[in-house]
Amino acid sequence: MSYFSQAYNLIRYVLAGDGQVGLRKSQVGALHATSAHFTLQERPAVIVLPTGAGKTAVLMLTPYMLRASRTLIITQSRFVRDQITQDYKALRTLKLVQALPEDLPPPAIFENKKTICSIEEWETFRQYDAVIALPNSASPAYKQIPSPPRDLFDLVLIDEAHHSTAPTWNALMDAFPYARCVLFTATPFRRDGKEIKGKYAGWLTKRIN
């Protein structure tokens, strides 16, 4: 049984308020919307949360809720990649909001900082619970990056999903046809009119505490 599956029953949806530290209503709503989506749908789920609503915590809790075997997290910048990696390695935010117990060990996390140049490099990711990468280091849309094993990840999480219409991001999502995919964004509409590939599962236009 995977790490995330083992921890599934430990998730707590403690609501913040009246001096109580916990998840915001918008975060709980987004998590339940994602879960409901995959009871009926196989296509990617799009979760829209406004800036300041705690999108990253929702992203980090999603593999637990969906009992993922192995998760790929794609983000747009080295700063965000590093931020998510360090938070995940300590489970700092999820323990702070009481979503996970204090004594739960963190998942095995790998922060991919270099271009993947071989199938063997892809295969090394099987030892981790979650891998965090940028498109320019992992997307098979680039000639130097080989296509990954199709079964390597069963969950793909896309941060700042308004970038996902780019060929490099699309190629990563298409590389794992058996994986569930969740796309997170605060800005679902693009000036060029291109649509995010997926079904809108949760949409909040303002922060709800």
Residue pairs with C-beta under 8 A, 6 or more apart in sequence:
2 67
2 68
2 69
2 70
2 129
3 107
3 108
3 129
4 63
4 64
4 66
4 67
4 68
4 69
4 71
4 107
4 129
5 67
5 68
5 69
7 64
7 100
7 104
8 64
8 65
8 67
10 64
10 100
10 101
10 104
11 61
11 64
11 65
11 99
11 100
12 98
12 99
12 100
12 101
13 22
13 23
13 28
13 31
13 99
14 20
14 21
14 22
14 23
14 97
14 98
14 99
15 22
15 23
15 24
15 25
15 28
16 22
16 23
16 24
16 97
16 209
17 209
21 96
21 97
21 98
22 97
22 98
22 99
23 54
23 57
23 97
23 99
24 53
24 54
24 207
24 208
24 209
25 208
25 209
26 49
26 50
26 53
26 54
26 204
26 207
26 208
26 209
27 49
27 53
27 54
27 57
27 58
29 202
29 204
29 208
30 47
30 49
30 58
30 202
30 204
31 58
31 61
31 62
31 65
33 45
33 47
33 201
33 202
34 45
34 47
34 58
34 62
34 65
34 66
34 182
34 201
34 202
35 65
35 66
36 201
37 45
37 199
37 201
37 202
38 45
38 66
38 180
41 199
41 201
42 180
43 198
43 199
44 173
44 180
44 181
44 182
44 183
44 197
44 198
44 199
45 180
45 181
45 182
45 183
45 198
45 199
45 201
45 202
46 161
46 182
46 183
46 185
46 188
46 196
46 198
46 199
46 200
46 201
47 55
47 58
47 182
47 183
47 184
47 185
47 201
47 202
47 203
48 185
48 186
48 188
48 200
48 202
48 203
48 204
48 205
49 55
49 58
49 184
49 185
49 186
49 202
49 204
50 186
50 204
50 205
50 206
50 207
51 186
52 207
53 186
53 204
53 207
53 208
55 159
55 184
55 186
56 83
56 84
56 87
56 93
56 159
57 93
57 94
57 97
57 99
58 184
59 73
59 84
59 157
59 159
59 182
59 184
60 84
60 87
60 88
60 93
60 94
61 94
61 99
61 100
62 68
62 155
62 157
62 182
63 71
63 107
63 129
63 130
63 155
63 157
64 100
66 155
66 180
68 154
68 155
68 180
69 154
69 155
70 125
70 126
70 128
70 129
70 130
70 131
70 152
70 153
70 154
70 155
71 129
71 130
71 131
71 153
71 154
71 155
71 156
71 157
72 130
72 131
72 133
72 138
72 152
72 153
72 155
72 156
72 157
72 172
72 176
72 179
73 84
73 130
73 131
73 132
73 133
73 157
73 159
74 133
74 134
74 135
74 138
74 156
74 157
74 158
74 159
74 169
74 172
75 81
75 84
75 132
75 133
75 134
75 159
75 160
76 134
76 135
76 159
76 160
76 163
77 134
78 113
78 134
80 159
80 160
81 111
81 132
81 133
81 134
82 111
84 132
84 159
85 109
85 111
85 132
86 92
87 93
88 106
88 107
88 109
88 130
88 132
89 106
89 109
90 106
91 100
91 104
91 106
94 100
95 101
95 102
95 104
107 128
107 129
107 130
108 127
108 128
108 129
108 130
109 128
109 129
109 130
109 131
109 132
110 125
110 128
110 130
110 131
110 132
111 132
111 133
112 131
112 132
112 133
112 134
112 137
112 138
113 137
114 137
115 136
115 137
115 142
115 144
115 145
116 122
116 137
116 138
116 145
116 146
116 148
117 144
117 145
117 146
118 146
119 146
119 148
119 149
122 146
122 148
122 149
122 152
123 149
123 152
125 131
125 152
125 153
126 152
131 153
135 141
135 163
135 166
135 168
135 169
135 172
136 142
136 168
137 145
138 145
138 148
138 172
139 145
139 168
139 169
139 171
139 172
140 146
140 147
140 148
140 171
140 172
140 175
141 167
141 168
141 170
141 171
141 172
142 168
147 175
148 175
148 176
150 175
150 176
150 177
150 178
151 178
152 176
153 176
153 179
154 176
154 178
154 179
154 180
155 179
155 180
155 181
155 182
156 172
156 173
156 176
156 179
156 180
156 181
156 182
157 181
157 182
157 184
158 164
158 169
158 173
158 181
158 182
158 183
158 184
159 184
160 184
160 185
161 183
161 184
161 185
161 188
161 196
161 198
162 185
162 187
162 188
162 189
162 190
162 196
163 169
164 170
164 173
164 183
164 196
164 197
165 190
165 194
165 195
165 196
165 197
170 197
173 181
173 197
181 198
183 196
183 197
183 198
185 196
188 196
188 200
188 203
